[in-house]
């Protein structure tokens, strides 16, 4: 069984399987606050189906879900995640206040800014190349409070998405007597005592059927289990209510309804409402939508004692909708293993001899060269069935053979670079041109 979140979740990244590529860091939002992110991607020799952006729930953080990320990577997806404002290791919106934001919109704005940063910086650092000017498919995966942020991020229409998964969706709350009174006074309370923690948040006792997970969640120094502030509660309730009357949810032409949507929930979820989630599902005018209920499960589906069933269901749903296609890094030619291996080898040699700084140019050159070569092959006359049989028996195409020739030349080129203090990337570019022309 796959390992799950632990108290030392911040150290989990150091135990990543060697074949996965891990990257972490921080970025600043438009308000100057530092938000911490992570990225986990398959090896360069693994065809890439798309990229999943994971948004965690209230009081949670992104480093508790490496078992989920590893599963997605094994299925051919890269993973991006970040700690929401005032969560985990990210900066608070206001000094000393955890799980708090003066405006719900900040979560949406930060997510859009993170995506922009990922496309302009992380994709390059992870050697996610563009082929035919197309970016990899981007799928949003929201958990609990993260589902609300996910939906508003899609509806903001700042970026193009290819799908969305809503797990234990927190789209509205069932009103108890206490909540009704608080909701009635929400706006004045949020102005009079905005920082007062008076709004019930996540009851961790009902998070999971596994008591060890509940104990671990409480003990994790990066999680938060206290009530929400009056301001955070009012902002959240306003966002939830607005969604119940948002006509874009029922508009088949909206940015949301154009996407395939998967909703997953446990039948015994007492943190969020199954009935209200089903009401939203019925309103949703998406052409392709699916609602999966896991019998007996609580709120934390990815950490249930039988969480493998959840991971398998998610994995199969994603694979059916995002097959291995050409057009993104690592998927130029799925059966062309030699070429993909060369791309990975180049990554290990992508240093400047003088200052040992990494550069992605060589890998990008290989990726682009493969795309050009494939385009030429596609435009050639149709091969006969006999020719196709020969190709199936032969493990490498002409492109792969030429790339293998390039691989054999690398050691000689690196020696030449060391002698003349050239950049390895420059030598690689010259050699690739001579091989592929």
N, C-alpha and C positions, 0 to 999 in steps of 0.2 A: 504494500500500500504506500502511496506517495506520502512524503513528509508534509506536515502542515506548518502554520505559523507558530512561532515560539517566542518566549520572552526576549531572547537575544535575536530578535528578527532582523536587527540592523546588521548582524554578522552573517546572515544567510547567504548574502551575495558572495562571500569568500569561499563558499562551498559549492559554487555552481559547477555543473559538469563542464569538463574542459572543452567540449565541442560547441558550447554556447558562447556567444559574445556578449559581454556585460559592460554597461557604461552607466555611470551615475554622475550627477552634478546638480547645479542649481541655475535658475534664471531669475531675472527681476521682471515683475509685472509693470504695467504702466504707472502704478502708484509707488514704485520703488521698493516693493516688498520682495524678499527672496523666497522663492518656492523651490523645493527639492524634488528632483525627478530621477527616474531610472529607466533604462532601456535594456531589454534582453532579446537577442536575436539568434536565429539558428546560424550554423556555420555557413560560410560562403558556398560550400558545396551542396547545401540544402535548398531546393527550389522554394522560392518565397511566394506564398499565396496572397498575402496581404499583411497589413499592420493593424493590430488591435490596441486601442487606447482604453485603458482601464481606469475607471473613476470609482474610488472607494466610498464607503458610507460615513455617516455622522460619527465623529469620535474615533474613527479608525485611521489607518494610514496604509500607504502602498506597499510597504515591505513585509506585510503579513501574508502575501499571496504568491510567493515564489513557486509553490507547487502548481498553482494555476498557470503561471507564466511558462514554466517548463513544459507543461502539457501542451500549451499553444505553440511553443517553439517546435516541439516534436512533430506537431501537425503541419508545420511549414509557415507559421505566422510569427512576425516580429511583434514585440510587445513594448508599448510605452505606458508609463504611469507616473503620476506625481502626487505629492501630498497637497491636498487642498489647503487653501488659506486658513491659517490658525489650526492646522492639523499636523500630526506627525512632527517632522523636522522643519516644516515651513514656518515662515514668520507669522506672527499673529496680526490680525487686522488692527487691534488695539493692544497696547502693552499689557501683558499678563493675562489676557483673556484667551483661553483655548476654545476651540469649536465655536467660534463667534465671528460674525461678519455684520458690519453695519448695513450692508445691502446684499441681497441674494444675487443680484446681477454681477457682483464681483466674481463669484464662482464661474459664471458663464464667460465673462471677459477673460479671466485668467486661463480658462481652458482653451479658448480661441487663440490667445497669445502663445500658449504652450505649443499648440499645433503649428502655428506659424514658425516658431523657433525651431521645432523639430524638422520641418520641411527645409528650412534654410541652413541649419547647422547639423543636427543629429543625423539626418539622412546621409550627409556628406561624410561625417565621421565614421558612420557604420557602413560606408560604401554601398548605400542604397542608390543605385544609378537609375537614371531615367532612360527609357528606351522608347523611341517614337514619341518623345515628349509627354509620356504618360507617367503619372505618379502611381505608386502602389495603392491598391484598394485600402481604404481606411474604414475600420469598423469600430463603433463605440460600444463598450461593454461597461454598463453602470451597475453598481451594487447598492441597493437601498437608497440612501439619500443621493448617491451618485446617479441614480436613474433620473431623478428630477433635473439634475444639472445636465445630464446627457440630452434629455428632450429639449430643454431650452437652448442648448448649444446647437443642436440640429436646426431648430426653428429660427435661430439667429441668422442662419443662411450665410455664414462667413466662410465656411469651408464645405467642400463636397465630401459626402460620406457614401459608403456602399452598403451599410447595414447597421443595425443596432440591436443589442441584446440587453434586456432589462431584467435584472435578477432581484427578486424580493422587492418589487418596486414600491417606493414611498411616495405615492402620488397624491394621497389625501389621508387624513386620519379620521378614525371613528371617534365621534364626539362623546366623551363622558361628560358628566355634569360639571366637573372641574374645568375641563377644556372648553366647554361652552361659555362658562363665565369668563375665563381668560381670553377667549376669542372675542367676546363682546368688548372687553376693555383692552384689547391688544394694542391698538394704536396709541391711546393716551399713556398706557403703561410703558410702551417702547420709547416714549419721549420723556416721561417723568423719571423712570428708573430703567434706562436701557441696558445697564450692565447687571441688573439683578437676575440671579438664576432661579427662575420661578416656573419655567415651562418644562414639564416632563419630557425627557429625551428617550434614549434607548434603555430599556430594561434588560440588562445583560443576562438576567436569569433565564430569559426566554430566547437567547440568541441561538443556542445549539443543544442538541440532545447529548452531546459529549461534555460532561462536566469539566474534564481537563481543559477543554477549549475555553470554557467560561472562566475558569480560574486563571488561565493564561492571559486572556483578554484583560482581566482586571489587573493582573500583575505587570503587564506591558507598560513601561514608562511613557510610551509614545501614544497610547490610547487615552480616551477621555470618556468618563461615564456619568459626570454630573449633569444636572438639568441645564437646558439651554437658557441663554439670557433672554430677557424680554424682547430686545430688539431682534435677535436671531429668530426667536419664535414667531414674532409678528411678520418678519420678512418671508419666512418659510411658508407660513399660512397664506400669505398674500399670493405667493407664487403658485401654491397648490390650488387655491380657489380660481386663479386666473386660468389655469390649465383646464379646469372643468368647463369653462365657457369659451375656450379658444377654438374658433371655427376652423383653424388650420388642422386640428386633429381629425376633423371630418371632411377635409378637402383632399380629394384624391390627387390633386395636382401640387399639394404642398411638399416642401422639402422632406418632411417626415414621412408622409404617406407613399412617397415614391420608393422608399427603402423596404427591404425585407426586415421584418421585426420578429424577434423571438422574446417571449416573456416566460420566465421560469419562477416558480414559487413553491414553498412547502405547504401542505394542507394544514399543518398545525402552527403556522406562522402567527405569533401573537404580538410581534413587533410592528408589522405592517398588516394591512387588511387585504385578505384574499378577495372578499366581496367587492371592495372598491377597485381593486386591480382589474377584476373581471368586468366591472362597469366601464372602466377606461378602455379595455380591450374591445368591448362591443361598439364603442363610439369610434374607435380608430378605423379610418377608411383605407388603410394600407392594402394594396393589392395582394401582398404576400405577408401573412402574419400567422403566428403560431403561439399557443399558450400551453405550457407544460406544467402540470401540477405533480409534485413528488409526494406521494402518500406518506404521511407520518413525519415528514421533515419539518424542522423549525425554520428559523430565519436565515442562518448562516449556511446556505446550501453547499458552498465550496469547502466547508469544514465539518460537515456531518460525518458520523461514523461510516456512512455509506456514500461518501462524496464521489467515489469513482463513477457511480452511475450518472451523476450530474456532469462530471467532466466528459464522460463518453458521449452523453447526449449533446452537449455543447460542441464538442469536437466534430461529431458527425453532421450536425446542422451547418457548421461553418464550412466543412469540406464540400458538402453538396452544393453550396452556393458560391464557393470561391475555389474553383478547380485550378490546377496548375496550368497557367497560361504564359505565353511569351509576353514580354512588355515590362517586366520588372526585374530587378537584380536577382541573380541566381536562377532565373526561370527562362533564360534565353533558349536553352535546348536541354530539356529534361534528361534525354538519353545520352547527352554528350558529357559524360562524367569527366573525361580527361580535361576538357576545356574548363569545367567548373573547378577542378582541382588546381589547375594552373592559376585561376583567378585567386584562389586562397593562398597559393604559394607566393604570388606577387605581393599579397598583403604583408607577408612576413618579411619581405625585402624592401618595403616601401620607405626606406630611410634615406636621409641626406647624409653622405659620407662625412661631411665636415662637422655638422652639428647634431646628427642623429635625431633629427626631428621627423616625425611621421608625416607622409604626404599621401593622399589617396589617388593621385593622378594616374599612377600606373594601372591600378585596378580599374578605374573608370575607362581608361583607354582600351583595356582588354574587353570590358563589357560593351563598349560602343563598337569595337571592331567585330565582335561576335554578331551584334545586331545587323551591321552592314552586310556581313557575309551571308547571314540568313536571308536578308532581303534579296540578295542576288540569287540565292538558291531558289527562293519562292518564285522569282520571275522567270526562271529557266523553264524549258518545255517539260510537259508532264512525262514522268518516267513510266516505262512499261511495268507490268506486274512482275516480270522477271527481274528487272532492275531493282524493284522494291524489295524482292525477296533477298537479293544479295546485300542490300543495305541493312536489312534486319539482322542478317548473320554477322555483318561486319560491325564491331563494337564502336568504331570511330568514323566520323564523317571526314570529308576533306578539310573542313574548318578545324576539327579536332586535331587532325594530323599536323596541320600547319601550326596550331597552337602548341602541340607537343614539341615541335621543332624549336619554337620560341623558348619553351621551358628548358631545353637542353642547352640553349645559348646563354641562359641567365648567368651562370657562374662565371663564364668568360667575360660577360659584359660588366659584372660587378667588379671583377679584377681590373678591367679597363677603367672603370669609374674611380676606383681607389687610386690608380696610378696617376690619372689626370685630374682628380678631384672634381669629376662631373657629378651631377645628380643622377642617381640610378634611374629616376623617373624619365629623365631626358633621353638616356641611352635606350630605355625600354620603348619610348615613343618612336625613335628612329627605327629600331629593329622590327617593331610591329608593322610599321608602314611598309618596310621592305618585304616582309613575309606575306602580308595580306593583299598587296597591290596586284 
